[in-house]
Structures are given as structure tokens and as C-alpha cells.
């Protein structure tokens, strides 16, 4: 049986393969491709023949590591994309780098994935980077995770060794609110529990890697969630007596239609949708998730770029806050330190942010620290220079994911765990009062807020 998408095509899913360096990620992917006959004709024989000519021992990872630098160093540097088919669906498998110096590449690759396979070497056990990658998967919102405990052939396929690693890593993932679909004992090199069950591990009665992959589901569309659109820009046309003010952005969740009553946060300004503006296309009366659209409003209001438009009766999941608790991965050359201003970017909003507190650093005890160094992950409190609209990451991944920028360089990324301080008061009351006075005394000169701002 095959899964089909809404267009009738065989469903495709993006899977990321991750884990610590040398734990066997590329070998696992190479074995999957081989055992499911997904390699180009003659590819396997060609690599084996080349190894024989050069006096090298064949490894399944050689099917993936094609870059010259990778061949020399024996590590995956970039995120390779491998196309693979099972009887159920098509896959794009992303083989992400495991070395600590290439975490930025791993983030780039994993950001496209709907599910993840995290590989742990049974000999080495749970490495620091195994934990770091678990946090990154949590940060990216990848909830479908299977953990493959590899190289059990080197430990005579002992169940005790598998259970020890499983219990340790499961406890850690639980602290991140990540619940793996399965822990699977494997030998990628020998092809055990990859596509066929292993007689050497008869004590394991669960799924193979292929069966677990086929049990995953593509994420449900945000279309059924609450409506939210970060405001990218406001356009005003003056030719041919065109007085429209068009509020533009990309809808990140939910849907909207003409006549709906909307609210902008953090300003709390409210209005009704007058028209959904289109160019060289039929008139639209509704818009949905992932559409880049423009709206005109029945009421004239002043709002700023970076605000978030929601439906006025859907306020439960979008908060206005100037302080957040977040999980953060730091990638900057210089450490994250207290009292330094960083540019905080979430959706279309951009404000300054300062580190207020480091609650916990991954892999360390609860001792106090004054900074977060390159490639470290931690739970932190960030203080924002101005309140912005955002969501907890579990409620909306787009409005709950942010980056930090320092001198035009992206130095960190994170997810919002909690809004520590909410601001519900009207933020532009002074501006509104000023606008009202100017309109009252100079009605012809200041017809709308844009003219007032221009004159000011």
C-alpha cells in the first residue's frame, strides 16, 4: 500500500540522519540504500571495485562521502541529500554532519526534516554531541525521532549494552520533552535490523529501521491552526487617486477571509478585513497558510512592521512579551555574555535583546556561568528592548523560533519556551492621542497617520 499526497503523487518525506561523529550515520544510510535497491545501477559494484584496486576496505559510508575533503578526513562536512524509496513512500534522507565544528551545517540540513534518526555508537555510548543533537532536534520542533543504537556486533549483540544506553538517553530526551518512537539495536555495517530482523538479536521484538521510518507521518498543515501573519510591510499607492493602504506579509498558520475582525499585536489595534488584494489574478475572498498576501482594512489604523495580525477572538496562543525563557544554541565566535546588545529576530520583528540569566548549560552541573561559548546549548532568560508578539514554540513553530545577530553575523538560534512577562496595555496611546489632535485641528493637512508621520 502506498501513501499518496493530495495531488495523487506518492508521498514524500524528509528525514534527517544525525548523531555524533563516527557513530555510523553515513554507514546506516549507505546500507539502507543498498538493502532497498535504491542505488543507481552499478554504483555499489563500482565503489567496491575501486576499493579493491586501491587496497582499501569497502565501507558503506563510501557511497555517500563523495567530496574530496570528506574522503581525506573521514567525516561528513555538509548535509547530503539522498533520495530513497520504500514500498510505502518516497524519502529525502538528509545525512547531517556530526562533528561539533559543523553544527551550523547540521541545523541547516535538519531544518527541512519532518522526522529524525539519531545514531549512537554502542561502544562509545552517549556522547556530548549526542545530547547536543537531541537538543537541536527539539529546537527545530522535530518530534518524530527514532534512536538507532549502532555497532552492537562489536559487543556480541548484548541486550544489556543496548538497555544501558537506551535508559540513559531516554531519560535525557524526556527532559527535552522529546519522546522517541523507538530505540532500535542495529549493526549498520552488517545490515542487522535495518530492513530485516536480526537473528543475533532475537531478544528485540520491535520494528526494523525501515519499518519505523514507514510508521512516521508528515506533519499536519498549520492551516487548521489559529490565524497569524507577521506584518512584513505596509504599501501606499498615490497614482490615479489610489488611496489604498495594503498590509502585506506571509500567513504562517490558519486562514482569513474578507469581513473577518482582526487584531495587531503588540499595538492591540483592531480592524475588519476589507479586501484581499491580488495582482493580475481573480478576486480572492480568503487566504490560507503559506500564502504571501496583502490586505486592505475598513478602518484606518497605524501599525508598524513586525507586528503580528491575528483574529480578534484568537488571542490565547499569541502573547506580547519583553522577556522570554528559551532554549538556545550558541554559534558565535565570541561567547554570549551579559549586558551586551544582540539583534533579536522573530518573524518580521527585530528588537535588541540582552542575556539576563543562564539557567542551565547542556552537559554541565548547576554551577553558575557568566557566558555561553561556541557550540554550547542552554536554557536562558532574554530581556527584549521592546515588547513583541510571539508564541511558545509548542503552539506555533514560526512565532516561537528566533535567531540572534551580532555585527551582521547570525550567532545563535533558539525556541521560546515561555513568555516571562506579558504586556496587554495599549502601546501606542500617546501616538493615537497625537494623531487625534492633529486631525481635529488640521483636518485637511493631516488626513491620515502616514501624512502625520511624514510631516513630523
N, C-alpha and C positions, 0 to 999 in steps of 0.2 A: 504494500500500500504506500502511495506517495502523498505527501502534503503539498497542496497547491496554494499559490497566493491568489489574491482577488482578481488577477488578470488571467488566471488559469495556468500560469507557469509553475514549474517545480520550485518549491520554496527554497530560498537561500538564507543561510545563517552565518554570521561572523563569529568565529571562536578564536580566543587568544590563548596561546600556549605560553606559560610563563613559569618562573622559578629561578632559583639561584644558579649561577654559572656552573657548568659541568654536571648538572644534576640529570641531564638526559633529555632535554626538551626537543632538540633537533633530531635526536635518535628516535624519539617517540613518533614525531611527525613523519620521518622517513619510513618508519615501519608501517604506520597507518597507510601511507600512500602505496607501499609495496603490497601489503596484505589485502588491500581492496582493489588492486589492479588499476590504480588511478594514475600511474606514471605513464609518460609518453612511451610509445613502443621503442624498445631497445635501450632506454635510459639506464635501467638497472645493470644490464649486461655491459654497457659501455663504461660505467663507473668501475665495475668490478674488473674489467679488462685493463683499464688504466692503472688501477691499484696493483695488479699483478705485474704489469710492465715496470712499474716504479718500485716494486718491492715493498709496498705498503699494505697494511692490514685493512681490509674493507670495513668501513663503518657506515651505518645507515644515515648518519648525520651528513655524510659527504654528498648526499642527494640534495641537500639544501644549501650548505655552506659554499656557495659558488664564488663569492667575492675573494679576490686575491689576498686581501688582508685577513679575512676570516680563515682562509686555508693556512696562512702562516701562523696565526695566533691561536687558532682552535676555539675561537669564541664568536658568537653571533653578534655583529655590530649594529645592524639595522633591523627593522621589522620586515621580514619577508612575508609575502602573501602567497599562500599555496591554495590552489583550487582542488576540491576533493568532492567526490560524490558517494553517498551511500544509497541504498535502495529507497530510503525514505525522503531524502532531500539533498540539496547541494550545499557545500560549505565553502567559506573562505576562511582558512586557518591562518592566523597571524602568529608567526613564530617570533616572539618578542625577546630582546636581549636580556640576559640575566645578570650581567656584570654590573656592579654598582655604578661605574662611571657612565653607563648608558641608560640610566633611569629615565632621562628625558625622552629617549627613543622609545622606551617601553611604554611610557604614558601616551605618546603619540599613536603607537600601534594599538594599544588596548582600548583607546577611546572609542573605537569603532565597533567593539565587540558586544555581542548580546550575552555571551557566556564565556567561561574560562576553565582551562585545565591547568592546575598548579602542580608542578612536578617537584618531588622531594626525593633526594638520594637516601636510600635506606642505610647506607654505610655512614655517611656524614651526619644524617639526621636533620633536624630543623635548624637551618642556618639563619643568621640575622637577616639576610636578604629574602629568605622565605617569608619571614614576618613582614618585612617591608613591602613585598609584593602583595601580600594579603591585604595590607592597609591600602595600597594603591587600588586594588580591585574594589574595596569598599568605597574609596574616594570617588571612583568612576561610576559607582552605582551598579556594578555587576553582581547581581545576587545569585545567579546560577553558576555555581562553582563545583567542580569535582577535583579531588585531590588524588593524584597518582603517586603512590609510593614505589619508587623505581629501584632497580638493581637488586631485587631480592634473590636473584640467582647467586649473587656473591655471598649470601647469608644462608644458603641451603634452603631458601623459601620458608624460613621460620616464621610462624604465626606470631610468636612473642615479639619479634623485632618490629613487625608491622603494627601490632597493637600499641606498643610503646610510643611510636611516632604518631600514630593516629590520635591517641589520647592527648598527647602534648599539644599537637597542632589544632585539634578540635577545640580545646579549651581556649586557645589564643583567638581563633576565629570567632568564637562565641562572644568574646569581649568586644569585637568589632561589629556584632550583630550580623555576621555572615554565617549562614547555615549551609554547609556543603551538601549537594545532592548525594554524593557518595565518596567514600575513601576506597580506592582500588589498589590492591597489591599487584605489581607488574614487573616484568623484565622486558624493557623495550628492545634491548639487543637480541634477546631470544624469542621475542614475539609472544610472550606469555600474558594472557588476559587482555590482549589488545583487540583482536577480533574473534578469538576463540578462547574458550575456558582452558585453564591450565590444570593438567592432572597433577602436577607437582604442588599445587595449592588447592587441593580438594577441600581444605578447611574453609575456603572462601566460597560463599554461595551467592554473592551479589552479581552485579552486571559487569560485562566487559567494558573497555573504554568506548568501543563503537556503540554498544547498547546504551550506555549512559549519555553519549552525545545525542543519539537519536531520541532520548527522552526529554531533551531540552525544548523550550518553547521560545519563539521570538517574542519580544516584549509587546504588551498591548499598547496600542497607539494612545497618545495623550489626548486624542480627540474627545474621549469620554470624560476627561478631567475638567476642572474648573477653567474658565477662560482667563488667559493672561497674555498681555502683549507689551513687552518693553518698548517705550517710545523712542524711536531712533532719531526722528527729526520732524519738524513742522514746516510745511511748504506753503508759501503765499504767492499767488499769481496776480499780476496787475494789468496784463494785456487784455484788451477787448472787454473792459469792465468786469473781469473775472475776479470776484472778491472771495473766492473760496480759501479757507484755511484747512489744509489737509494734514492730518495727524497720521504719520507713517511708521511702520515697524513690521516685524515678523511675529506672527502668533505662535507662541511656544506651547500652548495647551488650550483645549476646549474649542468652542466656536462662538460666533457672534452673528447677529442679523440686524437689519435696519429696524429702528424703533427701540432697540434694547437700551436700558438705562445703565450707564457705566460710571465708574469712579476712577480717578487717577490718584495714585499713591506715590510719594508721601503727601501731596498737597491737599488730598481729600476733595478736590474739585469734582463736580458731578455734571453730567450732561446726557443727552439722548443721541444715539446714532442717527444721523440724517440720511447719509448715503455712503455706500461703499464705492469708492472711486476706482474706475478702471480706464485704461487707455487702449483704444483700438480693439475693444472686446465687448461682448454683450453685457448689458447691465446686470450686476450682481446684487442679490438681496441677502446673501450670507457669506461668511468666510470661516475657514477652519484651520486647524493646526498645521504649521509649517508654511502657510501662505504669507508672502510678503504683500501687504495691503496698505491702502490709505483710506481714511475715514474723514467725512465732514460731520460736524456736530450741529444740532439745532440751537444750542446755547453758545454764546461767545465766552470762552474761558481762557485764562492764561495758565499754561503748564510748561514745564521745562523738559528738554531732552533727558532721558534716563529714568523718567517716571514710569510706572507700570500701570497700564489700563486693565481693569478687571470689571466684572459685572458688579453693580452696586449691592446686590444681595449675596455675593460670594466673597466674603471678607475673611473667612475662617482660616484660609491657608496662606495668605499673603500678609506679612507683618511689616510694620515700619519700625526700624531699629537703628540705633547708633552704636550698639555693642553686641558682639556675637561670640559664641563659643564654637570653635571649628577644629576639624582635623586638617592638618597642613603638612605638605611635603615641601621641603626647602631645597631649591636647586641653585641658589645663588652662590657665586664665588666667595662673597663675603657673608658672614653669619647674619641671621635675623636677630636684631638687637632691640632693646627697649628704647623708647623715646625718639626713634628715627621715623620720619615720614616715608611711607610707601604708597604708591598709587594702587588703590583697590578697585578692581573692575569686575562688575557682576551684571550680566545682561548688557544694557546700554548705559548703566550708571557708572560714574567714575568719581571717586572721592579719595581723600587722603586717609590712611589708616596707620595706627601705631600698635605695636605689641604691648599689651597691658599685663599679661600673665602667661607663663608657661606652666600648664597643669601637669603634663606628663610627656616624657620623651620615650619613644619606642625603644625598647631594649635596655632601658636604664631603670634603676631603682627610683624611689620618690625623692631623691636628693635635689636640692634647689639648683637651678641653672639659670644663667643670665643671657643665654643665646641659643640659637638653633643653627647648627652647622650644615654645610652642604650634604645633601642626600639623607639628612635626618628627617624623621617624621614625628609629629607630636600633636597633642591637644592643646590649643592655645585660646586665650581671650584677646580679641582685637577690638580696639576702640576706633570708631569712624568719626571723621571730622563733621559729617552731616548725616542725619538720618536718611536711609534709603529703603525702598521696598524690596523685600526678599522673602524667600520661603525656606523652611527647613528642607534639607536635601531629600528626605524621605517623602516629602509632599510634592516637590517639583524639582527635578534634577537641574533644569536650566536656571531657575531662580535661586537654587541652593548651591551652585558651583561658582567659584571665583578664582581669580589669579591676582598675584601681587607683582608689581612692576617697580623696578629701581633703575633710574637712568636709561629708560627705553628698553631695558632687558627684563624679560619675564623671569622672576627669581623664585616664584613659589606658586603653588596651586592648592586649593582646598575645598572642603564642603562645609556648609553651615549645619551645625548640629542643633543649635538653639539660639534664639534671639534673647539676649540677656536684658534688654531694655527696650520697651516699646513706647512709641510716641504717637498718640492719637490726636493731639491737638492740631489745629489748623496752622500750617507753617507759613502761609503767605497772607496772613490777616493784615499786616502793615501795607503790603503791596495792594491788596484789594481796596483798602481804605483810601490809599493814594489815588488809585485809578478812579474810584467813585467820585472823589472831589474834583479831579481834573475834568472828568466827563460832565459834571454838573456845571462847572463854571466856564468851560471852554468846549462846548459840545461839537462845534464844527472842526476845531483844530485837533481834538483828540477823540476820534470816532471809535477807536478800539485800542486794545492794550499794546499791540505792536507799534502803533503810532506813538503812544506814550513812551514806550521804551526807546524808540528811535529819537524822539525829541530829548529825552533825558540823556 
